């Protein structure tokens, strides 16, 4: 029997934890023990809020949707890689200071690398 009160938050948590590949919509219903009607409504509300995206996919000979989160859960490795985390000049760094994020070679290199890696 379907669980009453399936919330958008339940669905969003599962989709976000599924990672980049997302989750098949029919498999999602099994995970949250919801019927397709109740789950579809939650999915549509999340899609209208632009928190998730759906892509049509052929799965086990049937058309369904793969649901994935538009935003990802940040990983610690991405935060640690920011050069500002362990910078010797962090206490003197400001827009008006002698050390500035606008003129920082380490920060510029890191941002450029991120852009290049994400465009590939």
ABEGO torsion letter per residue (X at the ends): XBBBGBBAAAAAAAAAAAEAAEBBAAAAAAAAGBBAAAAAAAAAAAAAAGABBBBBBBBGGBBBBBBBBABBBBBAAAAAABAAAABAAAAABBAABABBAAABAAAAAAAAAAAAAAAX
